Amino acid sequence: MSIGTTNRQAHTKVLEDLWRNTISAIPTDMGKLAYLASLRDPNSGLYHHYGLETVYSAEQSDRALRQMHVSVFYDWLKKLLADQKEDLEHYFRTVEGELGTILENWKVLEPYRSYVPAAADEAGRQLFMDDLRLLVDLMQRELFPPARRPTA
C-alpha cells in the first residue's frame, strides 16, 4: 500500500468521524455552515476542533473541516430557493432570539458572510450572499407585511 493511499484512507476516516460524531447531529445545513465557520480562526484561516485534534493531527483535522465546510456550502447552493428558505426558517427556530430581531440583525450585520468557506469561488460566494439577502427580505415581509393601501 502506498503512502498516498494510506493518507487518503486516513483523511476519509477523519471525514467519517467528523460527520458521524458531530456534523450529522446538526439539523440544518445553515446550522452546519454556522458551526463549521465558527471552527475557523478568522486570522489564520485554520480550523480547530478539540475533539478531532485529540485523535488526529491538527493538520488532518484542519483539512477535514475545511473540506466539510466547502461540501456543506455547495450542498446549500444546490438547494432550490424554497428549500433554502425552509432550512433557514428551521435554523432560526434553533437559535436564541426573537425572529424579528434575528432577521433585522441578519439584514444589517450580515453575519452569514463569515459562513462562506475561503475556498469558495466568487460565483458561489455571490450566489450565497444574494440568496440570503433575498430570503431575509422575504421572511421579513412575511413576518411584517407592508400596510395595505386603502382602495380609492
Secondary structure, DSSP 8 states (H G I E B T S, - for coil): --HHHHHHHHHHHHHHHHHHHTGGGS-SHHHHHHHHHHTB-TTT--B--HHHHHHS-HHHHHHHHHHHHHHHHHHHHHS-HHHHHHHHHHHHHHSSS-HHHHHHHHHHH-GGGGGS-TT--HHHHHHHHHHHHHHHHHHHHHHS--------
